[in-house]
């Protein structure tokens, strides 16, 4: 009964289902009618609208399927209401939120009806409900961020164009192995009518493409492609080579979809996402960067490279690592130990796992606030403090947004206190 669950309930009610026929379940939230799945199943529901956060492999859901219960999702309910909308879907281990937001900035430059949402921002069912209620017109273009969880359960989803930004280790607490995770992401190809675009610099992406038959429907995109060089993407607001790759992928999608030139200019003006390499400001000569959304090792490596490359000499980079583990390869961060002028500070539930596997030196603290307080007692003008944790936020916070906002609040209090 998070955002997608509430949106699904709203859409079902608008579609004519009696409110008393809609049962709500959540293993944690007390606002739901049921907290125990077996008690819920004693009500003999005919359909389960399963949240992306609930694994379909859960024993009780598998039992329900075997007993003839229909399994669907918030995404599928919304897809059943579509008529004329053109659809673009974006997935990837990292970079998908930024790429979707870049596309959204391009769409806003020429469309009065476009919708951007899905895993990022507004649930798709809320769009569908707004259309049914007459609160908004049908979109000419719909751009959806699609997580691997959503791609597991998306019957009825049909995309005109799609993109994969990056493949790297993520969510291995949910999938049998890395291949299983990558195969789930690759499912987006079977949902795409026209073209699937891949980022050439997308980690394991190109290698995976070659191992899977190199289908003609798939196009590999590089920022050095001739069709993109004339767009002067290097003049975009976003910083970092990884964002040039995200922008190139979004621009190639826009060209494929025959969007107007104004869309490209709109995308180049996009300044970045909150909580993703977000500049918090420079106070007392110390620069602060909020990258709370980084919950994969490649995200941490990308953010660290961007922050380190822009250090003010002879400043140091303070990197905050930790949170809650999700069976990720912290050993991939070993290479950061070769960087000069960098200090590692570990925090949260997985601090010992992260430090042991990465073999990186540094102090360790139970909570983010304690770690940040320690840094603020040592940092000097010219230094950069980067929160790019690698772990999820759920050991201490409600979400990565909550964690990022806490970081910014602490920075603000530090500023006022000095």
C-alpha positions as CSV (number, residue, x, y, z in Angstrom):
1,X,0.0,0.0,0.0
2,X,2.7,2.4,-1.0
3,X,2.2,4.9,-3.8
4,X,1.6,2.3,-6.5
5,X,-0.8,0.4,-4.2
6,X,-2.9,3.5,-3.4
7,X,-2.9,4.4,-7.1
8,X,-4.1,0.9,-8.1
9,X,-6.9,1.1,-5.5
10,X,-8.0,4.4,-6.8
11,X,-8.1,3.2,-10.4
12,X,-10.0,0.0,-9.5
13,X,-12.6,2.1,-7.7
14,X,-13.0,4.4,-10.8
15,X,-13.3,1.3,-13.0
16,X,-16.5,0.4,-11.1
17,X,-15.3,-2.1,-8.5
18,X,-17.2,-1.7,-5.2
19,X,-14.9,-0.3,-2.5
20,X,-15.8,-3.2,-0.1
21,X,-14.6,-5.7,-2.8
22,X,-11.1,-4.3,-2.8
23,X,-9.0,-5.8,0.0
24,X,-5.7,-4.2,1.0
25,X,-2.6,-6.0,2.2
26,X,0.8,-4.7,3.5
27,X,3.3,-6.6,5.6
28,X,4.3,-3.4,7.4
29,X,1.7,-0.6,7.1
30,X,-1.1,-0.6,9.6
31,X,-3.3,1.3,7.2
32,X,-3.9,-1.9,5.2
33,X,-6.7,-4.2,6.1
34,X,-4.5,-7.3,6.2
35,X,-1.0,-7.9,7.5
36,X,-0.9,-11.7,7.3
37,X,-1.0,-13.1,3.8
38,X,-2.7,-16.3,4.9
39,X,-5.5,-14.4,6.6
40,X,-5.9,-12.4,3.3
41,X,-6.0,-15.6,1.2
42,X,-8.7,-17.0,3.5
43,X,-10.9,-14.3,1.9
44,X,-10.5,-16.2,-1.4
45,X,-9.6,-13.2,-3.6
46,X,-9.9,-13.8,-7.4
47,X,-7.1,-11.4,-8.3
48,X,-3.9,-10.2,-6.6
49,X,-2.6,-6.7,-7.7
50,X,1.0,-7.3,-6.6
51,X,3.3,-4.4,-5.7
52,X,6.7,-4.5,-7.4
53,X,8.3,-4.6,-4.0
54,X,6.7,-8.0,-3.3
55,X,8.5,-10.9,-5.0
56,X,6.3,-13.1,-7.2
57,X,8.4,-16.0,-6.0
58,X,6.8,-15.6,-2.5
59,X,5.4,-19.0,-1.5
60,X,1.9,-17.6,-0.8
61,X,1.7,-15.8,-4.2
62,X,2.9,-19.0,-6.0
63,X,0.2,-21.0,-4.2
64,X,-2.4,-18.5,-5.2
65,X,-1.3,-18.7,-8.8
66,X,-1.5,-22.5,-8.7
67,X,-5.0,-22.2,-7.3
68,X,-6.2,-20.1,-10.2
69,X,-5.9,-16.6,-8.7
70,X,-5.1,-14.0,-11.4
71,X,-1.8,-12.1,-10.8
72,X,-1.6,-8.6,-12.1
73,X,0.0,-5.2,-11.3
74,X,-0.7,-1.5,-11.0
75,X,1.2,-1.1,-14.3
76,X,-1.0,-3.6,-16.1
77,X,-4.2,-2.1,-14.7
78,X,-3.1,1.3,-16.2
79,X,-2.2,-0.2,-19.5
80,X,-5.7,-1.6,-19.9
81,X,-7.0,2.0,-20.1
82,X,-4.7,3.2,-22.9
83,X,-6.0,4.3,-26.3
84,X,-3.8,6.6,-28.4
85,X,-0.7,7.1,-26.2
86,X,2.7,6.6,-27.7
87,X,5.0,4.8,-25.2
88,X,8.7,4.9,-24.3
89,X,10.1,2.7,-21.5
90,X,13.5,3.0,-19.9
91,X,15.2,0.5,-17.6
92,X,18.7,-0.2,-16.4
93,X,20.7,-0.9,-13.2
94,X,21.8,2.7,-12.9
95,X,21.1,5.9,-14.9
96,X,17.4,5.2,-15.7
97,X,16.0,7.9,-13.5
98,X,18.3,10.5,-15.0
99,X,17.6,9.3,-18.5
100,X,13.8,9.4,-18.0
101,X,14.1,12.9,-16.4
102,X,16.1,14.1,-19.4
103,X,13.5,12.7,-21.7
104,X,10.8,14.4,-19.6
105,X,12.6,17.8,-20.0
106,X,12.6,17.2,-23.7
107,X,9.0,16.3,-23.8
108,X,8.0,19.3,-21.8
109,X,9.6,21.5,-24.4
110,X,7.0,20.6,-27.1
111,X,4.2,18.7,-25.5
112,X,1.3,20.0,-23.5
113,X,-0.1,16.6,-22.6
114,X,2.9,14.3,-22.0
115,X,3.3,12.1,-18.9
116,X,6.5,11.0,-17.1
117,X,6.3,8.5,-14.3
118,X,6.3,4.8,-13.4
119,X,9.0,3.7,-11.1
120,X,10.1,7.4,-10.9
121,X,7.6,9.9,-9.5
122,X,3.9,9.4,-10.3
123,X,2.5,5.9,-10.6
124,X,1.1,5.0,-14.0
125,X,-2.3,4.2,-12.5
126,X,-2.6,7.7,-11.2
127,X,-2.2,8.9,-14.8
128,X,-5.0,6.5,-15.9
129,X,-7.2,7.6,-13.1
130,X,-6.7,11.3,-13.9
131,X,-7.8,10.6,-17.5
132,X,-10.9,8.7,-16.4
133,X,-11.9,11.5,-14.0
134,X,-11.3,14.1,-16.7
135,X,-8.6,15.8,-14.7
136,X,-6.2,15.7,-17.6
137,X,-6.2,14.9,-21.4
138,X,-4.7,11.7,-22.8
139,X,-1.0,12.1,-23.2
140,X,0.6,12.2,-26.7
141,X,3.7,10.5,-25.2
142,X,4.1,8.5,-22.0
143,X,7.6,7.9,-20.7
144,X,8.0,5.2,-18.0
145,X,10.9,4.3,-15.8
146,X,10.7,0.5,-15.4
147,X,12.4,-1.3,-12.7
148,X,13.3,-5.0,-13.0
149,X,10.6,-5.7,-10.4
150,X,8.0,-4.0,-12.6
151,X,9.2,-6.0,-15.7
152,X,8.5,-9.2,-13.9
153,X,4.7,-8.5,-13.9
154,X,3.6,-6.2,-16.7
155,X,1.1,-8.0,-18.9
156,X,-0.4,-5.6,-21.4
157,X,2.5,-3.2,-21.5
158,X,3.4,-2.4,-25.1
159,X,6.2,0.1,-25.9
160,X,6.9,2.0,-29.1
161,X,10.5,2.6,-28.1
162,X,12.7,1.6,-25.2
163,X,16.2,1.9,-23.8
164,X,18.5,0.1,-21.4
165,X,21.0,2.5,-19.7
166,X,23.3,0.1,-17.9
167,X,23.8,-3.5,-16.7
168,X,25.7,-4.1,-13.5
169,X,25.1,-6.1,-10.2
170,X,22.0,-5.0,-8.3
171,X,19.1,-6.5,-6.4
172,X,20.9,-9.8,-6.0
173,X,18.9,-10.4,-2.8
174,X,15.9,-10.9,-5.0
175,X,17.3,-12.8,-8.0
176,X,18.9,-16.3,-8.3
177,X,22.0,-14.9,-9.8
178,X,23.3,-12.1,-12.1
179,X,22.1,-13.8,-15.2
180,X,18.6,-14.0,-13.8
181,X,18.7,-10.2,-13.0
182,X,20.0,-9.3,-16.5
183,X,17.4,-11.6,-18.2
184,X,14.6,-9.8,-16.3
185,X,15.9,-6.4,-17.6
186,X,16.2,-7.8,-21.2
187,X,12.5,-8.6,-21.1
188,X,11.9,-5.0,-22.2
189,X,12.9,-6.1,-25.7
190,X,9.9,-8.4,-26.0
191,X,7.6,-5.5,-25.0
192,X,9.0,-3.1,-27.7
193,X,7.4,-2.7,-31.1
194,X,10.0,-0.4,-32.9
195,X,13.5,-0.1,-31.5
196,X,15.4,-0.9,-28.2
197,X,18.4,1.4,-27.7
198,X,21.4,0.5,-25.6
199,X,24.1,2.7,-24.1
200,X,27.5,1.6,-25.5
201,X,29.1,2.6,-22.2
202,X,26.5,0.6,-20.2
203,X,28.6,-1.7,-18.1
204,X,27.9,-5.4,-19.1
205,X,25.2,-4.3,-21.6
206,X,27.0,-4.6,-24.9
207,X,28.5,-8.0,-23.9
208,X,25.1,-9.2,-22.9
209,X,23.7,-8.0,-26.3
210,X,26.3,-10.0,-28.2
211,X,25.6,-13.1,-26.2
212,X,21.9,-12.9,-26.9
213,X,21.9,-13.1,-30.7
214,X,22.3,-9.3,-31.5
215,X,18.6,-8.8,-32.6
216,X,18.2,-6.3,-35.4
217,X,15.6,-4.4,-33.4
218,X,18.4,-3.4,-31.0
219,X,20.6,-0.3,-31.7
220,X,23.8,0.5,-29.7
221,X,24.2,4.3,-29.0
222,X,27.4,6.2,-28.4
223,X,27.8,9.9,-27.7
224,X,30.3,9.9,-30.6
225,X,27.7,8.7,-33.1
226,X,27.5,11.0,-36.2
227,X,23.8,11.6,-35.8
228,X,24.5,13.1,-32.3
229,X,27.7,15.1,-32.7
230,X,25.9,18.0,-34.5
231,X,23.6,18.4,-31.4
232,X,26.4,19.8,-29.3
233,X,25.4,17.7,-26.3
234,X,28.7,18.7,-24.6
235,X,27.1,22.1,-23.9
236,X,24.4,20.5,-21.7
237,X,23.9,21.5,-18.1
238,X,24.6,18.1,-16.7
239,X,28.2,17.3,-15.5
240,X,30.1,14.1,-15.9
241,X,30.8,11.7,-18.8
242,X,28.2,9.3,-17.5
243,X,25.6,12.0,-18.0
244,X,26.8,12.6,-21.5
245,X,26.0,9.0,-22.1
246,X,22.6,9.3,-20.6
247,X,21.9,12.4,-22.7
248,X,23.1,10.7,-25.8
249,X,20.7,7.8,-25.2
250,X,17.8,10.1,-24.6
251,X,18.6,12.2,-27.6
252,X,18.8,9.1,-29.8
253,X,15.4,8.1,-28.5
254,X,14.0,11.5,-29.3
255,X,15.4,11.4,-32.9
256,X,14.0,7.9,-33.4
257,X,10.6,9.1,-32.2
258,X,10.8,12.1,-34.5
259,X,10.6,14.7,-31.7
260,X,11.2,18.3,-32.8
261,X,14.5,20.1,-32.3
262,X,13.1,22.0,-29.3
263,X,13.1,18.7,-27.4
264,X,16.9,18.3,-27.7
265,X,17.3,21.9,-26.4
266,X,15.0,21.1,-23.5
267,X,17.1,18.0,-22.6
268,X,20.3,19.9,-22.8
269,X,18.9,22.4,-20.3
270,X,18.1,19.7,-17.7
271,X,20.2,20.3,-14.5
272,X,19.9,16.9,-12.8
273,X,17.9,15.0,-10.3
274,X,17.5,15.6,-6.6
275,X,19.6,13.1,-4.6
276,X,21.7,12.1,-7.7
277,X,25.0,13.9,-7.7
278,X,23.0,16.9,-6.3
279,X,25.1,19.9,-5.4
280,X,24.1,20.9,-1.9
281,X,26.5,23.9,-2.0
282,X,29.8,25.1,-0.7
283,X,30.0,26.3,2.9
284,X,33.1,27.5,4.8
285,X,35.0,26.4,1.7
286,X,33.7,22.8,1.9
287,X,31.7,21.4,-1.0
288,X,28.8,19.0,-0.3
289,X,27.3,16.6,-2.8
290,X,24.1,14.5,-2.1
291,X,24.1,11.2,-4.1
292,X,21.8,9.3,-1.7
293,X,20.2,7.5,-4.7
294,X,23.4,5.6,-5.3
295,X,22.5,2.1,-4.2
296,X,24.7,0.1,-6.6
297,X,28.5,-0.1,-6.8
298,X,28.7,1.4,-10.3
299,X,26.7,4.4,-9.1
300,X,29.3,4.9,-6.3
301,X,32.2,4.5,-8.7
302,X,30.7,7.0,-11.2
303,X,29.9,9.6,-8.5
304,X,33.3,9.3,-6.8
305,X,35.1,9.8,-10.2
306,X,33.0,12.9,-10.9
307,X,33.6,14.4,-7.5
308,X,37.3,13.5,-7.4
309,X,37.9,14.9,-10.9
310,X,36.5,18.2,-9.8
311,X,38.3,18.5,-6.4
312,X,39.9,21.9,-5.6
313,X,43.6,21.2,-5.0
314,X,44.9,20.4,-2.5
315,X,41.5,19.4,-1.1
316,X,40.4,15.9,0.0
317,X,37.3,13.9,-0.9
318,X,35.4,12.5,2.0
319,X,33.2,9.5,0.8
320,X,30.3,8.3,3.0
321,X,29.6,4.6,2.4
322,X,27.0,2.3,4.0
323,X,23.4,1.9,4.8
324,X,21.7,-1.6,4.4
325,X,23.3,-4.3,2.2
326,X,21.5,-6.0,-0.6
327,X,24.1,-8.7,-1.4
328,X,26.1,-6.4,-3.6
329,X,29.8,-6.7,-4.6
330,X,31.4,-4.2,-2.3
331,X,34.7,-5.6,-3.5
332,X,34.2,-3.6,-6.7
333,X,35.1,-0.5,-4.7
334,X,38.7,-1.7,-4.0
335,X,40.0,0.3,-6.9
336,X,39.0,3.5,-5.0
337,X,41.9,2.8,-2.7
338,X,44.3,3.8,-5.5
339,X,42.9,7.4,-5.5
340,X,44.9,10.1,-3.8
341,X,43.4,12.6,-1.4
342,X,40.4,10.5,-0.5
343,X,39.0,9.5,2.9
344,X,36.5,6.7,3.4
345,X,33.9,6.9,6.2
346,X,31.5,3.9,6.8
347,X,28.1,4.1,8.4
348,X,25.0,2.1,9.0
349,X,23.9,-1.5,9.2
350,X,26.3,-2.8,6.6
351,X,29.3,-0.8,7.5
352,X,31.4,-3.9,8.5
353,X,30.4,-5.8,5.4
354,X,31.2,-2.9,3.2
355,X,34.6,-2.2,4.8
356,X,35.6,-5.9,4.9
357,X,34.7,-6.6,1.3
358,X,36.1,-3.4,-0.1
359,X,39.2,-3.6,2.1
360,X,39.1,0.3,2.2
361,X,40.5,2.0,5.2
362,X,38.4,4.4,7.3
363,X,36.5,5.1,10.4
364,X,33.1,3.4,11.0
365,X,29.9,4.7,12.7
366,X,26.5,3.2,13.5
367,X,24.5,6.1,12.1
368,X,24.9,8.5,9.2
369,X,24.6,11.6,11.5
370,X,27.6,10.3,13.6
371,X,29.7,9.7,10.5
372,X,28.9,13.1,9.1
373,X,29.5,14.9,12.4
374,X,33.0,13.2,12.5
375,X,33.8,14.4,9.0
376,X,32.7,18.0,9.7
377,X,35.1,18.0,12.6
378,X,38.0,17.2,10.3
379,X,37.1,18.7,6.8
380,X,38.9,21.8,5.7
381,X,38.3,24.5,3.0
382,X,38.8,23.0,-0.4
383,X,37.5,19.5,0.7
384,X,34.4,17.8,-0.8
385,X,32.0,15.7,1.2
386,X,30.1,13.1,-0.9
387,X,27.2,11.0,0.3
388,X,27.2,8.1,-2.2
389,X,26.4,5.2,0.1
390,X,26.1,2.1,-2.1
391,X,23.7,0.5,0.4
392,X,19.9,1.1,0.6
393,X,18.5,3.6,3.1
394,X,16.1,1.2,5.0
395,X,18.3,0.6,8.0
396,X,17.8,4.1,9.3
397,X,15.5,6.0,6.9
398,X,12.2,5.6,5.0
399,X,13.7,6.1,1.6
400,X,16.8,7.4,-0.3
401,X,15.0,10.7,-0.5
402,X,14.6,10.8,3.3
403,X,18.3,10.0,3.7
404,X,19.3,12.7,1.2
405,X,17.1,15.2,2.9
406,X,18.6,14.3,6.3
407,X,22.1,14.8,4.8
408,X,21.1,18.3,3.5
409,X,19.5,19.2,6.8
410,X,22.7,18.3,8.6
411,X,24.8,20.4,6.2
412,X,22.4,23.3,6.7
413,X,22.7,23.0,10.5
414,X,26.5,22.9,10.2
415,X,26.4,26.1,8.2
416,X,24.2,27.9,10.7
417,X,26.3,26.6,13.5
418,X,29.4,28.1,12.0
